[in-house]
Each structure stands twice: as C-alpha cells, then as structure tokens.
Amino acid sequence: MSDLEELLAGAGERPSAAAMLRMQDAAEALVRAEGREARQELLPGPLPLTQGWFQAALLEKLGRPAEALALLETLPEPDWGDARALWLLTRARLAIGTGGQPQSLLRHATRAAESYRLLRQIDIVWRRWVKRGGGEGLRPLRIAFAGTVTTDFLFPALRPHLFADGFLPEIWNAPFGQYHQVILTDDAGLRQFKPDLVVFATDWRSAAQTNSAKDHVNGLSALWSLCRERYAAAVIQWNYEVPVLDPMGRLGKLHPGARNHLLHALNDELWEAERSGRGAFILDIEGIASEFGKAQWEDASAWEISRQYPSAAATPLLARHTAALIRAIRGVSSKCLVLDLDNTLWGGVIGDDGLEGIQLGGTGSGAAYRLFQEYVRGLNGRGVLLAVCSKNDPETALLPFRQHPEMPLKEADIAVFRANWDPKEVNLRAIAAAINIGTDSLVLVDDNPAERARIRQMMPEVEVIELPANPTGYRQALHDSLRFEVTSVTDEDLLRNRSIRANAQREELAATASTPEAYLQGLGMSVIVEPFTYLNLPRIVQLINKTNQFNLTGVRTSEAEVKGWMTRPDLYSQTIRLTDRFGDFGLTGILFGFVEDGVLKLRNWLMSCRILGRGIEECMLAKTIQYGRGASVSLIEAEYLPTAKNGMVAGLCSRLGFEMVEKREDGAVRYRLDLRSAPAASAELPGWLAVEETSSG
C-alpha cells in the first residue's frame, strides 16, 4: 500500500479536519513532485467524501479550480465542526477564485468552526473577499479594545463572527496595559478612529490588588462615561475570572481580605453597575471561563511569553460570546425560534404513532424532549417569539399541544403555527411575514439533516441549529448558538406573542369590513402620546436599536446617550403607545429632535412595523406641529439616511408634505416643513384615533 493509499484509508469514511488538511498537503506534494502527471490519480465519479476531498484538492493544485468546486458541491457534508467548516471554507475560497459569491459559505463555515486555527483561516478569506470589493451591504462597525491582556489574539477569531452577523468590522487596539491613559488623555488615535464600541479587556490580575471593589468599579465607570461623552460609543467591560488556583483554598471565598473574595465582590459590583444603567454592558468572563473549564481556560506559558489570555483553545468561545453581546447591543439578535415537531419536540411521528405513542416525559429520551421544551418555554418567557414549521396535518400536529399531559409548550405559546405539506422555505417566509420581521431574524430547529441542509442552501440568512443525533443534546446545541442574547427585556417583548395572535383577529375584521376606513374605525384604536420618561427608557433604547424598516436614519444609540438627551432643555421627544379592541401593542413609536433658533431638527423617527397603515405617522406629525406652534418653532427639519432595510420610509417626508431641500450622492435627503405652509395647516389627527396626551413634552 502506497503512502497515499494509506493516508486515504486511515482517514475513514468521515474524515476529521486534521485528516482533510493532511490530504490537501498530500495533493500539493504530489503535484510538486510529478507536475501534470499527477492527473493520473484522478478517478471517475461519483466519489465518496474522502476520495472526493482528495481529488478536489488535486484539481485545485493542478490549476482547475472550477472543477474542484463543482466536485466539492457533489460530496456529502462532512461532520459538523471543523471538518464541515473546512469543507465550506474551501468552497468559499474556490468561489472567490472563480468569480462566485462566498458570503453564505463563509457564514456557515464560521458557525461550524470550533478551533482557533480554522477561525484564523476563515478570517483571512473573509478579509480577502472584502478587499476585492465584496461585502456590499455589510454594516461598518468600529471597535476599540483597551485592557491588560494581548487582545490581538482574539481578533482573528472574533472578526469572522462579526462578518457573519452582517458587520464590516474595523478594530483599533490600545497599547498593552494603557487603558486608563488612552481614555483619560483622549488619545489622538482613538479620537480619530471614532469608535462605535469600546471594549475594556481587563483580567483578574489587574484587579486583584485593589482595596475596594466599589472604588475600583467607580474608577472604571468614570472611563465608561468618558467613552460615551467623547465618542458616543457603547461600552463592553469584561468582568473577572475567579481562578481555581488559590493558596487560600475554600477560605479564599470566605475571608474578606482574600483575592477570590475580592474578585467575587468586584463581579457583583460590575453587574450592579450594568443593572443601574451606569453605561457598560458586562461580558461575563467568569461565566465563560466556567463554561469552557477553568483548568484549560488559561495557558500559563502563553501568558508569561506574550500575555495571551485566555488560551488559544478557549479563544473561540470567548469570540462567540463577544460577538453575541455585540449583536445584542447593536440590536440584531434573532427574534423568532422556529420549531419542527416530530423528533424535535417529541420522539416519534404524531401522525403515525398517535398521542399515546410519542415519546414525551417520563424517563429516557422522553425526558430529554420535555427538558428541551422547558428550555424553549424559558426563552419564550423572556420575549423570544416561537413558531412551528412542520410537515404535518394541522389538526394532528396540534393534538400534543392541546391534550398531552407532559407537554410544557401550549398552543398559546406559539405565535405562528404552520403545519402543512408545503416546502419549509415557503412556510419560513410566511412565518416571517406574519410576525413582520426579516427572515434573517429566524432561527430554525429541525432534527432532519436534509431539511437543515436545504434551508441553509435555499435561505442562507436563516440561522439553522445543528442538532446532535441524541435529543439529550438539543438544549445545549440551542444554548450554544447564543442567537437570543439581549441587553434587556421589556414589557413589549413579553406581550409580543399575544399581539401576534391578536393580529389574526384583526385580519378577520379586515376581511369583513366594507371599506378601509370602516376597518380602522372598527378597531377602536387609542394612543397615548408622551415624552421620553425614565420608566420607558429601556424600551426606547431597544426600539431605536432594533427597528430597521420604519427608521428614518438607522442611527443606533445607548441608554446612557438617551439619558443625556433627556437632560437637555432643547429636546422634543414623543412616544406612542397604541391599543385597540384586540390588544395592547405597547410602546411602538418614537420621534425626537432638538430645537435650535426656532427650528426643530428631528434626530430620528421610527415605528414598529406592527402598527403601520393605521394613521399613526399622521398622528405623530400632527402632535409635533402642535408642539411647534406652542414653542415658537417655525420650521421642522428632517433627514432620511438610507440603510439596507429602511427603503419603506424613503418617501415618508414627501408624502406628509415636507419640502425636499437637498439630495446627496449617497442617497441621503434633507427635508423641511414650514409650519405656515398648507401641508402643515392641514395636518390633523385621524378621526379613528382616540388620543390621550399625558404631557405636552
């Protein structure tokens, strides 16, 4: 047996990433040694995964990338993890070389990658593609790092996740250990960089000598405030790992003067600082280290040589958690969990096995399915929308929800229930439309590998959770995705399921109404108009950061920045809370700006898409004009800044009577409304709205 034959035989039918890399090296060595004669090793297809992978590598080295790519696309998927990631990465690299589009392949490769080595390779290909002009539609994101560890090691693992989440990341790194100096002295490089986000990456050693946890956090809080004031940047602060190696042993947690006691106190103070709105979001390093395993979290040799923290093995997990928190801060976390039914929420097939035959509750796999449902219901309890997408008869599919005694999830927990025989991509689009969100906000859980592969191909923007064969691992797989991280949960989040179900009743009313006006009158709508309040602050910030479509500028903010606006006497702010006969939509509209020399300059105007078509925008403008006349305002100015998703408001100001003042090459448009003009004079509250104003603002 030749060395090559031995290599292929040793790789087995499902080769690991390491075996796949060795086969790539062998293909390169063969071409280097034999030149064009290496083509004699090519075999006719179809080929199993191992032989096909080697042949694709050989074709690439022989200068035939298009053939290599075509072959890879015919092979069965490797196992999830680095092997799958390497297969996807290679296809993406070949796609770039042959003029194709690699974005969805790179996105899925990033999700599958487990090792630092592979994430670094993915990072190289992402950046190569962007440098060649790819990445159109990615949102620029400038992140500054400052701290007491060598964060350079983190960036190659973090960037792929940010690319995959739709960002175009640019990173600035402060000199090692100088996080105080660069902020306090307003470093010129940082000021010129204009960060959207500042990350304080401070390790436990930097805090272990402090005398007071409260004083230490107060000092950090002062730095956070400077970042917000100078750069209008959101802030992420690492908390502190409590190391396992402690000469005090268990007493280290009991003795007030012990290091680990202090670190616990520091972490408590940091969480309280976020809870009280002092301006930073805490990245839970202590929790992440525990999840990974503290014995391997840090590499003592790497720390001594280069101040690398954590270890290379732990860095991918840190990168995933960092990206998840950034998604939450930027308002792009996923919104809806879509669930298959058979062998996903219960064991067996309800249509074949019947209510008594499915596995749910008790012991064994039935217990695993129940635990998974309990985890899912917990997500729903903090505002994650749930939907069902199942190939099933609808009445049969509903039986467990209505009648099975071990079913934690109930019919009322499901915002949209789609059980039919249509392709799943059709139902996923219908679910997104019913909820009024983009399909990129969906997360699919399905036990069927073929369905998962199909959705990844047909709808690459949908996040598809890779489930293990054993249902005991379903909870962990969903949890590890970190798709539903948020910075806060509002009352509106908790009401959304009920609101979406009420929409079905509204649709029934619309179908029977004689005219659109009759439908609107029949809804019995009322709105409460009030200025920004501290009670509504979390929802205001959330709406600004999560609303994509009806959003005049797309500009994001932080809670600290909004608090700053609320202290200004020149602020005009307006929030809208809508209810109708079917339910309460909650706080779903915001308009705000600042008055300068008799001109109200709107900073932004946005609404939830759930309340469009009801005259709310006319109501908001009428109340703004009413305010302006009482505050000696002569003009209202507004600006439309185009984003990838806010095209629906491109003509909003023109439709409402604003005059176009300037249109720039980037698509931005400036408008103004003279309060003495006919459009302003004719602006009035829609007759079908009952309006209550709690304050003049």
C-alpha positions in Angstrom: 0.0 0.0 0.0 1.4 3.4 -1.0 1.7 6.3 1.4 -1.2 8.0 -0.4 -3.4 4.9 -0.2 -2.6 4.5 3.5 -3.5 8.1 4.1 -6.9 7.8 2.4 -7.6 4.5 4.1 -6.7 5.9 7.5 -9.0 8.9 7.0 -12.1 6.7 7.0 -15.4 7.5 5.5 -16.0 10.6 7.7 -12.6 12.3 7.8 -11.7 14.7 10.6 -10.5 18.2 9.8 -6.9 17.2 10.6 -7.1 14.3 8.1 -8.6 16.6 5.5 -5.7 19.0 5.9 -3.2 16.2 5.5 -4.9 15.2 2.3 -4.6 18.8 1.0 -0.9 18.7 1.9 -0.5 15.3 0.1 -2.2 16.7 -3.1 0.2 19.7 -3.1 3.2 17.4 -2.6 2.1 15.1 -5.4 1.7 17.9 -7.9 5.0 19.4 -6.8 6.7 16.0 -7.3 5.0 14.9 -10.5 3.7 18.0 -12.1 0.9 17.5 -14.7 1.4 13.7 -14.4 -0.4 13.9 -11.0 -3.6 14.0 -13.0 -3.3 10.2 -13.4 -4.5 9.9 -9.8 -7.9 11.4 -10.8 -10.8 9.0 -10.6 -14.2 9.0 -12.3 -17.1 9.9 -10.1 -19.3 9.8 -8.2 -16.8 9.6 -5.2 -17.3 9.1 -1.5 -16.3 12.0 0.8 -12.7 11.0 1.5 -11.6 10.3 -2.1 -13.7 13.2 -3.4 -12.0 15.6 -1.0 -8.5 14.5 -2.1 -9.5 14.7 -5.7 -10.8 18.2 -5.3 -7.5 19.2 -3.6 -5.6 17.7 -6.5 -7.7 19.5 -9.1 -7.1 22.8 -7.3 -3.3 22.2 -7.3 -3.5 21.3 -11.0 -5.0 24.7 -11.7 -8.5 23.5 -12.3 -10.4 25.4 -9.5 -13.8 25.4 -11.2 -13.8 21.6 -11.5 -12.6 21.3 -7.9 -15.5 23.5 -6.7 -18.0 21.5 -8.8 -16.8 18.3 -7.3 -16.9 19.6 -3.7 -20.6 20.6 -4.2 -21.5 17.0 -5.1 -19.9 15.4 -1.9 -21.8 14.5 1.2 -21.5 17.0 4.0 -18.7 16.3 6.5 -19.4 16.1 10.2 -20.3 19.3 12.0 -17.4 21.1 13.5 -14.0 21.9 11.9 -14.4 19.2 9.2 -17.6 20.9 7.9 -16.1 24.3 8.3 -13.0 23.4 6.3 -15.2 22.0 3.5 -17.3 25.2 3.4 -14.2 27.4 3.6 -12.5 25.6 0.7 -15.7 26.0 -1.4 -15.8 29.7 -0.4 -12.1 30.2 -1.4 -12.6 28.5 -4.7 -15.8 30.5 -5.3 -13.8 33.7 -4.9 -11.2 32.5 -7.3 -13.8 31.6 -9.9 -15.9 34.8 -9.6 -18.6 33.4 -7.3 -20.2 34.7 -4.2 -18.7 33.2 -1.0 -20.7 35.0 1.7 -23.2 32.3 2.7 -20.4 29.7 2.6 -18.2 31.8 4.8 -21.1 32.5 7.2 -21.9 28.8 7.6 -18.1 28.0 7.9 -17.8 30.5 10.7 -20.8 28.9 12.6 -19.3 25.4 12.2 -15.7 26.2 13.1 -14.5 25.1 16.6 -10.8 25.7 16.6 -8.7 28.8 16.7 -6.7 27.6 13.8 -9.6 27.3 11.5 -11.2 30.6 12.5 -7.9 32.3 11.6 -8.1 30.7 8.1 -11.7 31.8 7.7 -10.8 35.3 8.8 -8.1 35.5 6.1 -10.7 34.5 3.4 -13.3 36.9 4.7 -10.9 39.8 4.6 -9.6 38.8 1.2 -13.1 38.8 -0.2 -13.8 42.3 1.3 -10.6 43.7 -0.1 -11.6 42.5 -3.6 -14.8 44.5 -3.4 -17.1 42.0 -1.7 -19.1 42.8 1.4 -21.6 45.1 -0.1 -24.4 45.6 2.5 -22.2 44.9 5.5 -22.6 47.5 8.2 -19.4 49.3 9.3 -18.5 48.7 12.9 -15.5 50.4 14.6 -14.4 48.6 17.8 -11.7 49.9 20.1 -10.0 47.5 22.6 -8.1 48.6 25.6 -7.0 46.5 28.6 -4.4 44.4 30.3 -4.2 41.4 28.0 -2.9 40.9 24.5 -6.2 41.1 22.7 -4.5 40.8 19.2 -5.0 37.0 19.6 -8.8 37.5 19.9 -9.3 39.5 16.7 -8.8 36.6 14.1 -11.5 34.6 16.0 -13.9 37.5 16.5 -13.9 39.1 13.1 -15.4 36.1 11.2 -18.4 36.1 13.6 -18.9 39.8 13.1 -18.7 39.4 9.3 -21.2 36.5 9.5 -23.5 38.7 11.5 -23.5 41.3 8.8 -20.9 43.7 10.1 -17.8 45.2 8.5 -15.5 45.3 11.5 -12.6 47.6 11.9 -10.5 47.2 15.1 -8.3 49.7 17.0 -6.1 48.3 19.7 -4.7 50.4 22.6 -1.1 49.8 23.7 -0.9 47.0 26.2 -1.9 47.9 29.7 -2.7 51.6 29.0 -6.4 51.6 29.1 -6.5 54.3 31.7 -4.1 56.5 29.8 -5.8 56.3 26.3 -9.2 57.3 27.8 -8.1 59.9 30.3 -5.8 61.7 27.8 -8.2 61.4 24.9 -5.7 59.6 22.8 -5.5 61.2 19.3 -5.5 57.8 17.6 -8.7 56.7 19.4 -10.3 60.1 18.8 -9.6 59.9 15.1 -10.8 56.3 15.0 -14.3 57.4 16.3 -15.3 54.0 17.9 -18.8 52.8 17.9 -17.9 50.4 20.7 -15.1 50.4 23.3 -14.2 47.1 24.9 -12.3 47.1 28.2 -10.4 43.7 28.3 -9.1 43.7 31.9 -8.0 40.5 33.5 -8.2 39.4 37.1 -4.6 40.2 37.9 -5.2 43.9 37.1 -7.9 44.0 39.8 -6.6 41.6 42.4 -4.6 44.3 44.3 -7.4 46.8 44.7 -8.5 47.7 48.2 -12.2 48.4 47.5 -14.4 46.7 44.9 -16.7 49.8 44.9 -13.8 52.2 44.3 -12.4 50.0 41.5 -15.7 49.9 39.7 -16.3 53.6 40.2 -12.9 54.2 38.5 -14.0 52.0 35.6 -17.3 53.8 35.5 -15.6 57.1 35.0 -13.8 55.7 31.9 -17.1 54.4 30.6 -18.6 57.9 30.9 -15.8 59.5 29.0 -16.2 57.0 26.2 -19.9 57.8 25.9 -19.4 61.6 26.1 -16.4 61.9 23.7 -17.2 59.2 21.2 -20.9 58.4 21.7 -19.7 54.8 22.0 -21.3 51.8 23.7 -19.0 50.1 26.2 -18.3 46.5 27.0 -16.5 45.7 30.2 -15.0 42.3 31.0 -15.7 41.0 34.5 -13.1 38.9 36.3 -12.4 35.2 36.2 -12.1 33.8 39.8 -9.1 31.5 39.3 -9.1 27.9 40.6 -5.5 28.1 41.8 -5.8 29.8 45.1 -3.5 29.2 48.0 -6.3 30.1 50.4 -8.4 27.2 49.1 -12.1 27.4 50.1 -11.3 30.1 52.6 -10.5 32.4 49.7 -14.2 32.9 49.2 -14.9 33.5 52.9 -12.1 35.8 54.1 -12.8 39.5 53.2 -9.1 40.1 52.5 -8.6 37.2 50.2 -8.1 37.6 46.5 -11.0 35.4 45.4 -13.4 37.1 47.9 -12.4 40.4 46.3 -12.9 39.2 42.8 -16.4 37.9 43.6 -17.2 41.3 45.2 -15.9 43.1 42.0 -18.1 41.0 39.8 -21.1 41.8 42.0 -20.3 45.5 41.7 -19.9 45.2 37.9 -23.3 43.5 37.5 -24.9 46.1 39.7 -23.3 48.9 37.6 -25.0 47.5 34.4 -28.3 46.9 36.3 -28.3 50.5 37.4 -27.6 51.9 34.0 -24.1 53.3 34.6 -23.1 52.8 31.0 -21.4 49.5 30.3 -22.5 46.0 29.3 -20.7 43.3 31.2 -19.1 40.4 29.3 -19.2 37.5 31.7 -15.7 36.3 31.6 -16.2 34.4 34.9 -19.2 32.5 33.4 -17.5 31.9 30.0 -14.3 30.5 31.8 -16.5 28.2 33.9 -18.4 27.0 30.7 -15.1 26.2 29.0 -13.4 24.7 32.0 -11.1 26.8 34.2 -8.3 24.2 34.2 -7.8 24.8 30.4 -9.0 28.4 30.2 -5.6 29.9 30.7 -2.3 28.8 29.3 0.4 29.8 31.8 3.2 29.6 29.3 1.4 31.8 26.8 0.7 34.3 29.5 4.3 34.5 30.6 5.6 34.8 27.0 3.0 37.1 25.4 0.3 38.0 27.9 -2.1 35.9 25.9 -5.4 35.5 27.8 -7.3 33.2 27.5 -5.6 30.2 25.9 -5.8 29.6 22.2 -8.2 26.7 22.8 -10.6 28.9 24.8 -10.4 31.9 22.5 -13.1 30.7 20.0 -15.7 30.5 22.9 -14.7 34.0 24.0 -15.1 35.3 20.5 -18.6 33.8 20.1 -19.8 35.3 23.4 -18.2 38.7 22.5 -20.0 38.6 19.1 -23.3 37.7 20.8 -23.1 40.7 23.1 -22.2 43.0 20.2 -25.2 41.7 18.3 -27.4 42.4 21.3 -26.0 45.9 21.7 -26.4 46.7 18.0 -30.0 45.3 18.0 -29.5 42.4 15.6 -30.1 39.4 17.8 -32.5 36.8 16.4 -36.2 37.3 17.3 -38.1 34.1 16.5 -37.3 30.4 17.2 -39.0 28.2 14.6 -39.6 24.6 15.7 -40.1 21.4 13.9 -42.3 18.9 15.7 -41.8 15.2 15.1 -38.5 14.0 16.7 -37.8 17.6 17.7 -40.3 18.5 20.4 -41.2 14.9 21.0 -39.9 11.5 19.9 -41.8 9.7 17.1 -44.2 10.9 14.5 -47.6 12.1 15.8 -49.3 11.2 12.5 -48.2 7.6 12.7 -47.7 6.9 16.5 -50.7 8.8 17.8 -50.9 10.8 21.0 -50.1 7.7 23.2 -47.2 6.6 21.1 -45.0 9.6 21.0 -42.1 9.8 23.5 -42.5 12.8 25.9 -41.9 13.0 29.6 -41.0 10.1 31.9 -37.5 8.7 31.5 -35.1 8.2 28.7 -35.5 10.2 25.5 -39.0 11.2 26.5 -37.4 13.2 29.4 -34.9 14.8 27.1 -37.7 16.1 24.8 -39.6 17.5 27.8 -36.4 19.3 29.1 -35.8 20.7 25.7 -39.4 22.1 25.6 -38.9 23.6 29.1 -35.8 25.4 27.9 -37.7 26.7 24.8 -40.5 27.9 27.0 -38.0 29.7 29.1 -36.8 31.6 26.0 -40.4 32.5 25.3 -40.8 33.7 28.9 -38.2 36.4 28.2 -39.6 37.6 24.9 -38.4 35.2 22.2 -41.1 34.5 19.7 -42.0 30.9 19.0 -43.3 29.5 15.7 -44.0 26.0 14.4 -42.9 24.8 10.9 -43.8 21.2 10.4 -44.8 18.8 7.6 -47.9 17.5 9.2 -51.7 17.6 9.1 -52.5 20.8 11.1 -55.1 19.2 13.4 -53.0 16.2 14.1 -50.0 18.5 14.8 -52.0 20.4 17.4 -53.0 17.3 19.4 -50.0 17.2 21.7 -50.2 20.9 22.5 -53.9 20.5 23.4 -54.1 17.1 25.0 -50.7 15.6 26.0 -50.2 15.9 29.8 -46.4 16.0 29.6 -46.3 18.9 27.0 -44.8 22.1 28.6 -45.4 24.1 25.5 -49.0 25.0 24.8 -50.8 26.3 21.7 -51.0 29.8 23.2 -47.2 29.9 23.4 -46.9 29.6 19.6 -47.1 33.0 17.8 -47.5 31.4 14.3 -48.4 27.7 13.7 -47.6 26.4 10.2 -48.3 22.7 9.8 -48.9 21.6 6.2 -47.1 19.9 3.4 -45.5 22.9 1.7 -41.7 23.2 1.4 -40.3 24.6 4.7 -38.8 27.6 3.0 -42.3 28.6 1.9 -43.5 28.3 5.5 -40.5 30.1 6.9 -41.2 33.1 4.7 -44.8 33.0 5.7 -43.9 33.0 9.4 -41.6 36.0 9.0 -44.3 37.9 7.1 -46.9 37.1 9.8 -44.6 38.4 12.5 -43.4 41.3 10.4 -39.7 40.6 10.7 -37.0 39.7 8.2 -36.2 36.1 7.6 -32.7 36.9 8.9 -34.3 37.1 12.3 -35.4 33.4 12.3 -33.7 30.5 14.0 -34.7 27.0 12.9 -34.5 23.9 15.0 -35.2 20.7 13.0 -33.9 17.2 13.6 -33.8 16.3 9.9 -30.3 16.8 8.4 -31.7 17.0 4.9 -34.1 19.8 5.9 -31.3 21.7 7.6 -29.1 21.4 4.6 -32.0 22.5 2.3 -32.7 25.7 4.3 -29.1 26.6 4.6 -28.9 26.4 0.8 -32.3 28.0 0.0 -32.3 30.6 2.8 -28.8 31.2 3.9 -29.8 34.2 6.0 -31.8 31.9 8.4 -29.8 30.6 11.4 -30.1 26.8 11.4 -29.1 25.0 14.6 -27.1 21.8 14.1 -28.7 19.2 16.3 -26.9 16.1 17.6 -28.5 12.7 17.0 -29.4 12.3 20.7 -32.1 14.6 22.0 -30.3 15.0 25.3 -28.0 17.4 23.4 -30.8 19.6 21.9 -30.8 22.1 24.8 -27.0 22.6 24.7 -27.0 23.0 20.9 -29.6 25.7 21.0 -28.0 27.4 24.0 -24.5 27.3 22.4 -25.8 29.2 19.4 -26.2 32.4 21.5 -28.7 33.7 19.0 -31.1 35.3 21.5 -28.7 37.3 23.7 -30.3 40.7 24.6 -29.3 43.6 26.8 -32.8 43.9 28.4 -36.3 42.5 28.3 -39.2 45.0 28.1 -43.0 44.6 28.7 -43.4 44.8 25.0 -41.2 41.8 24.5 -43.4 39.8 26.8 -46.6 40.9 25.1 -45.5 40.2 21.6 -46.8 36.6 21.3 -50.2 37.7 22.4 -50.1 40.7 20.0 -49.3 38.5 17.0 -52.1 36.1 17.8 -54.5 39.1 18.1 -53.4 40.1 14.5 -55.3 37.1 13.2 -58.4 38.5 14.7 -57.7 41.9 13.1 -57.3 40.1 9.7 -60.7 38.6 10.2 -62.2 42.1 10.8 -60.4 43.4 7.8 -61.9 40.7 5.6 -65.4 41.7 6.6 -65.1 45.5 6.7 -66.8 47.3 3.8 -64.0 49.9 3.4 -60.5 50.6 4.8 -61.9 53.4 6.8 -64.6 51.1 8.3 -61.9 48.7 9.2 -59.9 51.3 11.0 -63.0 52.7 12.8 -63.9 49.1 13.8 -60.5 48.6 15.5 -61.4 51.0 18.3 -57.9 52.4 18.5 -56.5 54.7 21.1 -53.0 56.1 21.5 -51.1 57.6 24.5 -48.7 60.3 23.5 -46.0 61.2 26.0 -42.4 62.4 26.1 -39.4 60.2 26.9 -39.5 59.0 30.5 -37.1 57.1 32.6 -39.7 54.4 33.1 -39.8 53.8 29.3 -36.1 54.2 28.8 -35.2 50.5 28.2 -38.0 50.2 25.6 -37.0 53.5 23.9 -33.4 52.3 23.6 -34.5 48.9 22.4 -36.8 50.4 19.7 -34.1 52.7 18.4 -31.6 49.8 18.2 -33.8 47.1 16.8 -36.2 48.9 14.4 -34.8 48.5 10.9 -37.6 49.3 8.4 -39.6 52.3 9.6 -36.5 54.1 10.8 -35.7 57.4 9.2 -31.9 57.4 9.9 -30.9 53.9 11.1 -28.7 55.5 13.7 -28.2 53.4 16.9 -27.7 54.7 20.4 -27.1 53.6 24.0 -29.1 54.1 27.2 -26.5 56.5 28.6 -26.8 58.7 25.4 -30.6 58.8 25.7 -30.3 59.7 29.3 -28.1 62.6 28.3 -30.6 63.8 25.7 -33.3 63.8 28.4 -31.4 66.3 30.5 -31.3 68.8 27.6 -33.9 71.6 27.7 -33.9 71.8 23.9 -35.1 68.2 23.5 -38.5 67.5 21.9 -39.5 63.8 22.4 -42.5 61.8 21.6 -43.5 58.2 22.3 -46.6 56.4 21.1 -48.4 53.6 22.9 -51.2 52.0 20.8 -54.1 49.8 21.9 -57.1 48.5 20.0 -60.1 46.3 20.8 -57.9 43.2 20.3 -54.9 44.1 22.4 -52.1 46.3 23.5 -49.2 46.9 21.1 -47.2 48.7 23.8 -44.7 51.5 23.1 -44.2 51.2 19.4 -43.4 54.7 18.0 -40.7 57.3 18.7 -39.9 60.7 17.3 -37.4 63.1 18.8 -35.2 66.1 17.9 -33.7 69.3 19.2 -34.9 72.9 18.9 -32.3 75.4 17.7 -33.1 79.1 16.7 -36.8 78.3 16.1 -36.1 75.2 14.1 -37.0 71.7 15.4 -34.3 69.4 13.9 -35.6 65.8 14.0 -32.9 63.4 15.0 -34.9 60.3 14.2 -38.4 59.0 13.6 -39.3 55.3 13.9 -42.1 52.9 14.4 -42.7 49.2 14.8 -43.9 47.8 11.5 -46.8 46.1 13.5 -48.7 49.4 13.6 -48.2 50.6 10.0 -51.3 51.6 8.0 -53.2 53.0 10.9 -52.5 56.7 10.6 -50.0 56.7 13.4 -47.4 58.6 11.5 -50.0 61.3 10.7 -50.9 61.4 14.4 -47.2 61.8 15.4 -46.7 64.6 12.9 -49.8 66.4 13.9 -48.7 66.3 17.6 -45.3 67.6 16.6 -46.7 70.5 14.7 -49.0 71.3 17.6 -45.9 71.4 19.9 -44.0 73.5 17.4 -46.7 76.2 17.3 -46.7 76.4 21.1 -42.9 76.6 21.3 -42.4 79.3 18.6 -41.0 76.9 16.1 -41.3 78.0 12.5 -39.6 75.0 10.7 -39.3 71.3 11.2 -36.3 69.7 9.6 -35.8 66.0 8.9 -33.2 63.8 7.2 -33.5 60.5 5.6 -30.4 58.4 5.7 -30.7 55.2 3.6 -29.8 51.8 5.0 -30.1 48.3 3.7 -33.6 47.9 5.2 -35.3 51.3 5.6 -36.4 51.9 2.0 -40.1 51.9 3.1 -39.6 55.4 4.6 -37.7 56.9 1.7 -40.8 58.8 0.6 -42.3 59.4 4.1 -41.5 63.1 4.5 -42.6 63.9 0.9 -45.9 62.1 1.5 -46.5 64.1 4.6 -45.9 67.5 2.9 -42.2 68.2 3.7 -40.3 70.1 1.0 -37.0 68.5 -0.2 -34.1 70.7 0.5 -31.1 68.6 -0.6 -30.4 65.2 -2.0 -26.8 63.9 -1.7 -25.0 61.3 -3.8 -25.1 58.7 -1.0 -28.9 58.8 -1.2 -29.4 60.9 1.9 -32.2 63.5 1.6 -32.8 66.6 3.8 -36.4 67.9 4.2 -38.1 70.8 5.9 -41.7 71.6 6.8 -42.7 75.3 7.1 -45.4 75.5 9.9 -47.1 78.3 7.9 -47.4 76.1 4.8 -50.6 74.5 3.6 -49.5 70.9 4.4 -48.8 71.9 8.0 -52.1 73.8 8.3 -54.0 70.7 7.0 -52.2 68.2 9.3 -54.7 66.7 11.7 -55.3 63.7 13.9 -57.0 60.8 12.1 -60.7 60.6 13.1 -60.5 56.9 14.0 -57.8 57.5 16.7 -58.7 58.5 20.3 -55.6 60.4 21.5 -54.6 60.9 25.1 -51.6 63.2 25.9 -50.0 62.7 29.3 -47.7 65.7 28.9 -47.0 68.4 26.4 -43.3 67.3 26.1 
